Amino acid sequence: MASSLKVRIVTPRKVAFEGVAVSVQAPGELGEFGVLPGHIALVSTLKAGNVVVSGQPARRFRVGPGFAEVGPDRVTLMVETCEELNDK
């Protein structure tokens, strides 16, 4: 089983984020969901909200609506907009 996830957040204009994480939290249309390495394959609609990519360091993004494609070792979020949030 994989110990990390390859994460991509893609908008129509650019790849907003590409990196490695130990977990991802995303705002699914039916509720927030989390992904850990080894997750079952999943496709979900996303609503506008916050995405947390837990890694070194953790990163937070505000995304628009879109879709998530999840596999055992990867998470791809295809969203209308993406802005990284600063917690400072």
C-alpha positions in Angstrom: 0.0 0.0 0.0 1.2 3.5 -0.8 2.3 5.8 2.0 1.7 9.1 0.2 -0.6 10.6 -2.3 0.2 12.5 -5.5 -2.0 15.5 -5.5 -3.0 17.8 -8.4 -5.4 20.7 -8.3 -6.2 21.8 -11.8 -8.3 24.8 -13.1 -9.2 25.5 -16.7 -6.2 27.9 -16.9 -3.4 26.2 -15.0 -2.2 23.5 -12.6 -2.8 25.4 -9.3 -1.0 22.8 -7.2 1.0 19.6 -7.7 2.7 17.8 -4.8 2.7 15.0 -2.4 0.5 14.6 0.7 -0.3 12.2 3.5 -4.0 13.0 3.3 -6.5 15.3 1.5 -9.8 16.8 2.7 -12.2 18.1 0.1 -15.7 19.6 0.0 -17.8 16.9 -1.7 -21.3 17.8 -3.0 -22.8 15.4 -0.4 -20.4 16.4 2.4 -16.7 16.8 3.2 -14.6 13.7 2.6 -11.0 12.7 3.4 -8.6 10.6 1.4 -5.7 8.6 2.8 -3.2 6.4 0.8 -4.8 3.2 -0.3 -8.3 4.8 -0.7 -10.7 3.0 -3.0 -11.2 4.5 -6.5 -13.8 7.3 -6.4 -15.2 10.1 -8.5 -17.1 12.8 -6.8 -18.6 16.2 -7.5 -17.2 19.1 -5.5 -18.9 22.2 -4.2 -17.1 25.4 -3.5 -15.1 25.2 -0.2 -11.8 24.6 1.4 -9.3 21.8 0.5 -6.6 20.8 3.0 -3.5 19.0 1.6 -1.7 17.6 4.7 2.0 17.2 4.2 5.2 19.1 5.0 3.9 21.8 5.2 0.1 21.5 5.2 -1.5 23.7 2.5 -5.0 25.1 2.3 -6.9 26.2 -0.8 -10.3 27.8 -1.5 -11.7 26.0 -4.6 -14.7 26.5 -6.8 -17.1 23.7 -7.8 -15.7 20.8 -9.9 -14.8 17.1 -9.7 -12.5 14.9 -7.7 -10.9 11.7 -9.1 -9.3 9.5 -6.4 -7.2 6.4 -6.6 -5.1 4.5 -4.1 -2.1 6.7 -4.6 -3.4 9.9 -6.2 -6.0 12.7 -5.9 -6.9 15.0 -8.8 -9.2 17.9 -8.3 -10.6 19.6 -11.4 -12.1 22.9 -10.2 -13.3 26.1 -11.7 -11.1 28.3 -9.4 -8.3 27.7 -6.8 -6.7 30.2 -4.4 -4.2 29.2 -1.8 -5.1 30.4 1.7 -2.6 31.9 4.1 -3.2 31.2 7.7 -1.0 34.0 8.9 
